[in-house]
Amino acid sequence: MQVSGSTTIKAPREKVWSYLTNPDFVAKCAPGFESMEVVEENKKYKGVGSVGLGNLKVRVSGDVEFVTMEAPTRAVIKGRGTAPGSVVEGTAEMILRDGQSGSTIMDWKADVIVLGTIASLAARMMNSLTQKLGGQFFDCVKKQIES
């Protein structure tokens, strides 16, 4: 499944970069986030989160790693997680560019693969759920950074 979008944040690019490459900040805005452990500072993390898929609540634990960091313009992150009978893998990229009046435009895209029980039970809901959770995340990010 591929998803992408663009959002404008009313803050300078360096500030947006600083927030979005800080795992503590990102964790605050990530829907369903439960816990995080730093494996390698500014590079690798282990995390646990949960998401509701209709009547089903799925708890996923996994690893996330920054594979590219070109401050303050581009970052690529890869992740792999497991839930009972399921695997979730994905890559996400953000590109920051200067917008009007000191704002930052963030273009993002993600490619996510879901295999196993989750995929078979929730295939029809995945795209709309991803859009909903992404919207919640970016609303929170904008509120936190712009305040």
N, C-alpha and C positions, 0 to 999 in steps of 0.2 A: 504494500500500500504506500502510495506516495502522497504527501501533503506539502503545501507550500503557502506562503503568504508574505505580506509586507505590512509593516506598521511604522508609524511615525511617533517618535518620542521627543518631547520638548525638553531636550537636554543636549549638551555637547557630546560628540562621539566618544571622547576619552572617558567621560563619566558613564555613559551607557556601556562601554567596553568593560570598565572596572566592575560594574554591577553584574553584568551577564557572564563574566568569567570567574565570579566569586561563588563557589558552591553553597556557602551559607545563605547568600541572598537568593540564589535560584531555588534552594530548598524551601525557603519561606513562601514562594509563589507556586510551587509545583503541587497541583491537586493530588491528594492522596499520599503525599510524602510522609514517611514515618521516621526513618533514621538514616544516618550517613556515617561512614567511617573513612578517614583519609588514609589511603594506601601509600601514595606518593604525592607530596605537596604540589599543587598546581598541575597535576597530571592524571592521577588514577584515584578512583573512589569506589567504595562498595555502598550500596544503598538498598533500602526496603521501602516499598510503597504498595498501596492497594487502590483498586479501581472497581467501581460497581458496574456490572454489565447486566442490566435488567434486575432480576432477582438474585443474580450470582455476584458475589464479592470475591475478587481474585487478589491474592497477595503475591507480589513479585519481588524476588531478591536478585540482585545482580551487580555487575561491574560496569563502570562508565570510565572512559578515558578520553582526554583531549588528545587527538592525533595531529592536529594542526592548530597553531596559534600565531597569527600574524597581526600583532597589536598595532593600531586599534581598528583593524579592518575586517579580519576574517578568522573564524574558528570553526573547526570540525570536531565533532565528538562522536564516538562510537560506544554502543552499549550492548550488553547481552544479559538477559535475565531469565530466571526460571520460576515457574509456578507449578503446582502439582499437575503432572501430565502435559506441561506446555513449555514452550520456549519462545522468548521475544528477543529479536535482534534488530538493531537499527543504527542508522547513521544520520546525523543532523548537521546542517551547516548554517551559519549566519554570516551575512555580509553587511557591514555597516558603512554608510556613506553620509556625507553632510547633506542636510536638508535646508529649507529656508529658515531664516530668522534664528539661526543657532540650533536648530533641531537636528535629529539624527533619523535617518531612514534605515530600518533594519529589514532586509530581505532574508527570508529563511526557507529552508526546505528540509524535509525529512523523508527517509525511506525506511519503512518499518515492515518486518516480516514476523508474523505470528503463526506458530505451528502448534498442533496438538489440540487438547480439549478446548482451550479458549477459542481457537480459530473455528472449530466445528460448532460450538455453542453460540458464538456471538458474531459470526461473520457479517450478518446484515447490519449490525449496530456499529461496527468498528469505525467506519468513515465518519458517521455523524458524532460518535463519541469522541473521536480524535479532534474534530473541529470544535466541539464544545469545551473539551479540556484545554485545547490550545487557546481558545478565547478567554477562558478563566485565567490562564497563566499570563497572557499578554496584558489583560486588564490590570492584574496585580502588579506586573512589572512596571507598567506606565505610571500607575498610582504611586508606587514606591520611589521611582527615580525622579518623577516630576515634582514631588513634594518638597 
